[in-house]
Amino acid sequence: MRNEFRVPGPRRERASARDLGHLKRLFPYARRYAWPLGAALAGLLVTRLLDAVVPQFLKIAIDSLADDAIEPNLAVPALAILGIVAARFLVYVLSRRVLRRISISICYDLRKRFFNAVQYQGPGFFNRFGTGDLMSRAVNDIGMVRMVVSFGWVTVMLFGFTLAAGLYFMIDMSPELTAWVVLPLPVVALTAFFMARGMFPYFRDRQEAMADVTSFTQENLNGIRTIQAMAQEEHEIARFRRVGTRYAQKVYRATRYQGFMNLAMAVLIPISPIIILFHGGSLVLAGSLSVGEFTAFSAYLLMVSGSITAIGWSLSLFTAAAAGTQRIFEVLDTPREVTDAATGAVESEVRGELSFTGLRYGHPGAARPAIDGIDLTVAAGETVALLGRVGSGKSTLLKAAVRLLDTPRGMVFLDGQDICDLPLARLREAITLVPQDPFLFSTTLRENLTYDTPGRPDDLIVGAAEAAGLGDTLRELADGLDTLVGERGVTLSGGQKQRATLARGLIRNAPVLLLDDCFSSVDTETEERILRHLQGLRGGRTTLLVSHRVSTARHADRIYVIDNGHVLESGTHAELLARGGYYADLEAVQSNQDQDRARKSRLLHDLEADAPVLASAAGGDA
């Protein structure tokens, strides 16, 4: 069983300059905070300078005790060190606070841009990036960026300053000993650098595995009712175990490699103190170096070697942040599928004439176009129905009208204007699309129905709800419009969610209304009632509806039958029945189904009516 969860190891490439070069894309965000960032870094450099002064006072104090020729002097160095520590504490706290606020602000800017970019993407983008993957990039990868902004850059700058200050004082005290103790330091630095480069694929694979866990969890929770209804809990637990085990293995490999790097550094770093102990001790015995200078020299070496050790840790942060930055900008660099290159303006009074001229559109990777040369005109104020089998191109046609797809230029027109020349926001105000899949936000019913313009009066909301057949539901709910519908409208039935989505579209009272099979989850009686309300509510306005039911389509002024991306036949309900084609055959089949359903309803009604009589008779026999 253990082999079931074994996964391939990470890709064995090292981070190149190009990989680490992803970090330069963070510079524009840092430039926005150049002044506070410079002040914070200057403050941290001051703390390092104060750290470098402390050993000088230690040297004075120790030499005053070790050398009989010098009067003991402890009070002044002690007070000086105390003052330095207090000043360092104040400057450090203020500088770190500013730096943390900058890192939070940079991450906030990145997340805003990330979220904004995702908002305007199309279906191809979301086929490529899953919801869980996007969440992982927005949370985990940007968190890696925050770490490198908070600590990584600071460590590198402080390393250079500490190295310069430490070496200056060390050379001032003993150039010979300095030459000996710094000899191993380049080896330590190069080891840290090359090992940190080797961590790039480990961190990248770890973050990708984390995205897989997030995607799986998000999808599983969205489908939890299906899982429970089909008793697949154990199956999903086993699937999560495989995904989780893969992530755990990636984390283990990255942690193991980082631990090995820390171990190598821990082995290399003590070489310099050993040199000081033996060679420096011999210089003290020979009188070339005082005890105080020996102590101060050791303190400076700890400062320098500690900075080199921190460089290894800092490089690991840079490596993780480089992998995260690469994944963040992979999303940000994805061009929009639908560009808002508006050159025209929507008329102040939209008549609502919608026309498709030779429209052809194919989904990426599809074997054939979803729409192949459709010519169709919906006159202003007309109600047109689109009928056809699943996958015939009906929904694609509606999405093309509001440019949810990259509609080709010169093929779709609103009041004679090419929709590619119209501002997207204005186009989608003039044309309201009620999608096939109902979606409700996890808030109140009122906020869902007035999503585009909150604050609408209750009478307008209730009117739209009544027209959509949601009035009875509103009256049944204890809190009415203020009822919380839960995530994705979980507290409502499928038909109620569909009618709520329809009400959200109706309340806009747009010149053109597109209904994408909005009656699939309601019974024929409710459908008839909604359609009667629609005729009164949408009088003089354009409506284009998609349906699979003849009972829905017959209310339209004209009907188009779509098949394989083509218009198969068109006309009024009576004309199509007289033609005896696809529509007439569909009407015959569905009418028989309706008659069967009506017969079944009558039988159930009769049984319910007879139930008290039968129960009474059964009681008498007893």
RAFENBEL-V967635 format. One record per run of one state. SS is the DSSP state (H for helix, E for strand, L for the rest). FROM is the first residue (numbers start at 1). TO is the last residue. If there is no record, write none. Layout:
BEGIN
ss = (SS | SS)
from = (FROM | FROM)
to = (TO | TO)
END
This chain:
BEGIN
ss = (L | H | L | H | L | H | L | H | L | H | L | H | L | H | L | H | L | H | L | H | L | H | L | H | L | E | L | E | L | E | L | H | L | E | L | E | H | L | H | E | L | E | H | L | H | L | H | L | H | L | E | L | H | L | H | L | E | L | H | L | E | L | H | L | E | L | E | L | H | L | H | L)
from = (1 | 2 | 6 | 17 | 32 | 34 | 67 | 75 | 120 | 123 | 129 | 131 | 174 | 175 | 182 | 185 | 198 | 200 | 223 | 224 | 230 | 233 | 286 | 291 | 333 | 354 | 362 | 371 | 379 | 383 | 388 | 394 | 402 | 412 | 415 | 417 | 419 | 422 | 424 | 431 | 435 | 444 | 445 | 450 | 458 | 468 | 471 | 477 | 480 | 483 | 484 | 485 | 487 | 490 | 494 | 507 | 512 | 517 | 524 | 538 | 542 | 548 | 550 | 554 | 558 | 564 | 566 | 572 | 573 | 580 | 582 | 622)
to = (1 | 5 | 16 | 31 | 33 | 66 | 74 | 119 | 122 | 128 | 130 | 173 | 174 | 181 | 184 | 197 | 199 | 222 | 223 | 229 | 232 | 285 | 290 | 332 | 353 | 361 | 370 | 378 | 382 | 387 | 393 | 401 | 411 | 414 | 416 | 418 | 421 | 423 | 430 | 434 | 443 | 444 | 449 | 457 | 467 | 470 | 476 | 479 | 482 | 483 | 484 | 486 | 489 | 493 | 506 | 511 | 516 | 523 | 537 | 541 | 547 | 549 | 553 | 557 | 563 | 565 | 571 | 572 | 579 | 581 | 621 | 622)
END
